[in-house]
């Protein structure tokens, strides 16, 4: 693509800010692409602070296999044996076999663990850990026509050709990107982007605990508990409980959000202590045995512009969703891989190529165009699911409790279709998985049947489901007014 750029004795170099799941995934992918880079992490240790449980679906499991860490992960976790949906009193609504069916189709064990364990696997599995620098806090980014210079709090600098902001929903890189755009490209970043993640309708209390003796949960299972203005998740994995409660909160601007104090966290835990998670245990039971916990604001949204100059955003810094769908980290890793595929295509065969800022912006625009629609679909669907599970309308209550279980097969098919078209590294082989498994070729079979692409995940959840629900409710004589109370 582009014009003939000049070459320099220095290799093309990427500076990644943030060494969480996305930043470490970027390092794996860039190392496999033989692209020079450094990952700068502000904390002194490689840690994950933003949540408890994490589900890795087959598309990202395949990427982890390309990284060479999947075998280690599956040997240290137990596949999910059951998934349950529960009423607010902890009693059972239905059992959901989606994870088991997906695992069977893709021939990959379902992966459920805590976020810190995922980060540890990513870090320990790196071919070259020297690319990761801890205790390096970003202060400012200086851009020129030929590169970037990153200034750090310790007085040091890092020079390169581009900066990737993988520093989460409260991204400092994003703030600096907006400042740059306001000066150099005024009007390029819409004001709505600066507000989309500034408000949070929900907050989330999460933790990792020793599983209470009376829990009576399996070795590895998931539980989704419904409630008025609250929705809870409880996962068990080899004697540990990973849990979270998402609850309605007053809208607050980002600048008014301080880090929660321990007293505030204790107050929230006490407020919800009596809420049942199953018929045997309450939130208070897992709170008593927790090993670590946190209280977060739950931002939601997708930016309309993910880059400016030589800066580009990946993961939660560009798109953030609620936890109920269990896809946030997966979609973030997918975005990282899509970007690295583009960088590999452009620089692997010419590692000392110099690229102009306009041509780099063209690559960033290609990256965003390839990811924006998919990220937006998942962000919106996850938000609607959270509002459904927390009974934000009479329709939500009726659908989540009484009708949802009847359309699980349709949801399952849509999820499989979505996973089958997810990206992987274009330039690295898989190592242990079987890509001849039916799941990876799902779309091919569906297109042969339909002669065209299906509507995949959002169509399945938001169109077919609502259509089925409308027909069911009409037959049941539900007033038309109730049908207007949509998700």
N, C-alpha and C positions, 0 to 999 in steps of 0.2 A: 504494500500500500504506500501512499504518500510519496514525497519527493526523495531524492537521493541525499540523505543526511551525511555529513562529514563524520569521520571517525576520530577517536581519541585513544591514546594509550590506556586510559582508565576505562574499566568496564562499566557498562550501564549498571547503575546501583539503585536499589530500592530501600527506602527507610520506612519501616513499619513501626507505628506507635501503638503499643499495647500487646502484652504477651498472655492474653487469655486464650480461649478456645480458637477464636478466629486468627489471632496473631500467630499462634503456634502452628495452626493449619497452613497459614501463608508461608511460614518458614519451611515446613515440609515440602510444600509444592514448589517453592522457589529453589530449594536445594535440589530437588529432582530435575528442575529445569536448568540447573547450573547458572542461575542468575544471582549475581552478587547482591547481598542485602544485609541489613542489620535490624533486629527487633529490639526496641527500647521500651522497658517496663519501669513504671515509676515506683512500684513496690520493691522492697529488698528481697522478696521471695516470689516464686511463681505460685500465685494463688488464684482461686476463683471465689469471688465475693458475692455473686449476683444470683443466688438461687440454691436450691437443694438438689432435687432430682433432675435427671436428664435421660430422655429416651433417644436412642440413636436408631433411626429407621434405615432400611436397606440401602438407600441411595448414598447416605453418608458412611454407612458401614463399608460400602464398596470403596469409597475414597480412603477410608482408614486402612483398608486392605492394600491399596496402592502405596500408602505411607509405610506399610509393613508393621502395623501395630494391631490389626484386627485379631490375629490369632492370640496374642497376649491378653487382649480384652476379654474375648469369649472364654478363655480358660480361667479367668478370675471373676466371672459373673455367672449368675444362674439365669437361664432364659425365663421370661415371664410365663407362668403357668396358668394364670387366670386374670381376668379383668372384670370389675364389677361397677355397676352404677347404683347409687343408693339414695333413698329418701332422706330428708333432713333429720329423721330420728335414727339413721344408721341402718335401717332395714333395707333389704334388697329390692331393687326395681327389676334388674335384669343382669345377666352375664353377657359379656361382649367378647367374642373370640377373634376380633379383628387382628390383634397383634400376632396371634398364633397362625391365622390364615395367611397373613402377609409373610411371616417367617417361612412358612411351608412353600409358598409360591416362589420366593426369591432364594430359598435354601440358605438362609442366613438366620442364626439364632437371634431372637429379640434381645436387645441390649438395654439394660436399665441399671444405672448407677448414679452416684452423686457427681456433681460438676467438678469437684476438686479431684476426684479419681480420674475423670476424663482428661483434665489438664495435666495430671501427673503422667498418664500414659502418653499423651502427645509430647510432653517435654522429654521424658526418658527415652522415647523412641526416635528422637532426632538424630540424624547421622552426624551432625556437627552442632553441638550445644554452644560453641563459642559465638554463634550468631546472635544469641540471646543475651542482652545486657540488662541486668536489674539495677535498681536504684538510680535510674536515669529519667528524671522528670522533665517533660517538655515545658519550655517557656515561650518560645516564639519560632516562627518559620520565616526564613528570608528566601525569597524567590528571585531568580534572575532569568535572563533569556536562555541560559544554558544549563541551569540546574537549581538545586535547593541547598540551603544551609540551615540545619536545625540547631537551635541554641537551647542548651539544657541548663537546669537549675544549678548544677555543680560547676558551671562556667565552661564546660566543654562544648564542642560542636561536632556534628556529623554532617558530611557532605554527600550528596547523591543527585539523582536525576528526578526522583518523584517521592512523594510521601503518601503512605496509605494510613488512613485513620481507622484503626481497629480497636479504638479505646472506648467503646461502649456508648450507651444512650446519653451519657453526660459528656460526650466527646469534647476534649479541648481542641483537638485538630479541627473539628467542625466549626467551632467558634473562630479559630484563626483563619479558616478557609472563607468564612463569611466576611471577616474583616478585610481580607485580601480582595475579595470580589467587590465589596463596596467601594474600594479605592480604585481598582483597575478595571473592573467590569460592572460598573453601576447599573442596577436594574436586572442583572443576570440571575440573581438569587431572589425569588419572590418573597415578600414579607411573610406570606403564609408558612413558608418553610421554617422561619424563625419562631413560629408559634405552635407548629403542629405537635411537638413533643413537650411543650411548656406546661401543659395541664395534665393532671391525672385524675380520672374519675374513681379509680380504685387504688387501694394499697395492698401490699402483700406481706404477710408474716410467714416465714419459712424456717425450716430447721432439719437437722439430721439427728436422729435419736437412736438409742438402744431400743429394740423392739420390746414393749412391755410384755411381761410373762403371760398376761391374760388376753393378749391380742388375738390369738387363734387365727393368725394369717398364714398363708403358705410361704414357702421359701422365697418366692418372687411373684408378687402380684400387684395389681393397681386397683385403686378405688377412687371413684369420682363421686363426691357427695354434694347434693343440691341443697339450696337454702335461700331464704329471703334476704336479699342483699349480700349474701355470702356464698362462695363456692369453695369446696375443699378438695384437695388431692392427698391421698395417702398411698405411698408405695412401700412395699417390703422387699428387701434384698439381703438374703443370707444373714438374718438376725438384726438387721438395721431397719429403721423406719425413716423414710424421706417424705416430708410432708410440707404442705403449704396451704394457707387460707387467703383467698382473695376477697376483699370486702369493700363495700362502697365507702367513699370518703369525700370530703368537701373538695371542690376544685381548688387547686393551689398553683400559683405560678412557680416556674422552676427556680427563680431566684429566691423564693421564700422557702424552698425545701432545704432544710439543713439535714445533716446526718442524724438519724434517730439516736437518742440517748438510751442507755440501758433501762432507765426508769420508764421511758415511753414504750419500749418493747415489752417490759414486764406488764405494763398497764393493758396493752392490747391482748397479751396472752391471758391475763386474768379476765378480761372482758368476754373472751370467747372460750374460756376453759371448759364450760359445761356442754359445748356443742358435741354431739355424738359424731364419731367418724365411722364406726361400725356399731353393731349391737353390743359390743363388749368394751370398747374404749372411747374416750373423749379426747378432744384436743389437749385438755389438761394432762391426760395420762402421758402423751408423747412429749409434752412440754417438760414434764418432770425429769425425763431421762435424756433430754437433748444434749448433744455434744457441741453443737454450734447452731447459731440462729442469726436471723437478720430481719429487718423491717424496711421495705422498699416502697417507693411510689411506682405504680404500674403505668408507665407511659405507653402510648400507642400511636402509630402513625407511620407514614412513608414520605420521605422528602421527594420533592419533584426534581431536585437537582443534586446529584451526588458528587459533583466535582467542580473545581475552579482552579485555573492555572495548572500547577503541577501537583495538586492535592486531590486525592480521591478517597471516598468513604466506603467502608465495607462493614457489613453486619449491623449491629444495633445502632451504630452511629448514623445509619441511613434508613433502616427499617426496624421497627420494634413492635412486638405483639405481646398479647397476654399469654398466660401459661397453659390454658385449658386444652389447647390443641396439641401441645407437646411438640411443636415444630420450630420454635424460634431459633435454637442453635443450629438445627439442620439447614434451615434456609440461609442462615448466615454463612455457614461453611460452604454451601453451594455457591454463594456469591463470590467468595474468596477463590474458589476453584475456577469459576468462569473468567475472572480477571486474570488469573495466572495462565490460563490457556491462551489468552490474547497476548500476554507478555512473552510467553514462550514462542509463539508464532513469530513475533516481531524481532526478538533479540537472541534467541538460542543460536542461530546460525551466524550472527554478527554481534557478539557480546560487547564490542567496543563502539558500537554505533551510537552516535549522538543524535538526539531527536529534538526538534523544535517544540516550543510550548503549544503552538496550534496543532501540530501533528499528534502530540501526546493527548491533547484534549479530544481529538478525534477518536483515539483508542478508548479513552474514558467514556465517551458518549456511546461507543459500541458496547462497552461493558454494561452501562446502565440500561441501554435499550434491551439487552438480552436478559435482564434480571428484574426490571421494574414491575412488569405486569404480574409475574409469579409472586414476587414479594408482596405486592398489594393485595392479591387474592388471598393469601394466607393471613395477612394482618387483619383484613376485614372479616374473614371467616372466623378467626380466633376470637376477635372482639365480640362477634355476634354469639358465639358459643358461650363465652363468659356471661354475657347478659341473659342468655337463655337459662344457663345453670343457676344464676342468681335471681331468677324470677323477676325480671324487669318489666314484665307485662303479664296480663292474664294469659295471653297466647303463649308466652314463654313457659309459664307454669304448666299449662295443659300439654304443650308439645314435649317439653323436656321430661315430664313425668309419665305421660300416658301414650304418646305417639312415637317418640323417637326410636324406641326399641324395634318398631316394625319396619323402619327404613334402614337399619344397620346394614343389611346386604347391599343396598344401593351406595351407602357411604363407603363400604369396604371396596367396592369396585372402583369408585372414583379415586380413592386413595391409592390403590394399586396402579391405576392409570397414571396418576401424578408422579408416583415414585419411579415408574418405568421410563419416564422422559427426563429425569433429573440428570444434571451434568456429572461427568467424571473427568479426571485428568486425561487430556488427549495424548499425552506423551509418556505415560508410565503404565506398565502392565498391572493387572490384578495378580495377586499371589496365591490366594487360597480359595477364593469363592468360585462358584460355577456360573459363569455368565450365559450358559445355555439354559438355565432355569427359566421356567415359564414366565415368571414375573417380569424379567428384563425384556421380554418380547411381547408383552401384553398389548402395547399400542399397535404393533404390527398386525396382530390378530384382529383387534378392534377395527382398524382402518380397512382391513380386508372385508370385514363384515358390513361396515357402514359405508365404505367408500369415501370416507372423509374423517377428519379428526373429530374426536369427541370434545365435550366441554370440560372435561376432567373435573378437578376438585370443586371449584366454586359452583359450577353448573349443578353438580350432583348435590351439594349441600344446600344451596340457596334457591335453586329453581325446581328441580325434580322433587325435592323434599317438601317445599312449600306447596307445590302443586298437589302432591299426594295428600298432604295435610288438609288443604282446602277442600278436596273432594270428600275426604273422610268426615270433616266437620260439617260439610253441607248435608251429607247423608244423615248425619246425627242430629241435624236440625239446629246447629249452633248459629246464633244470630249473626247477620252480616257485619254488624259493628265490631264483633270480636275479631273477625278476619282482618280488620284494619290495624289491629294491634300486632304488627309484624315484628320480626326480630330486627 
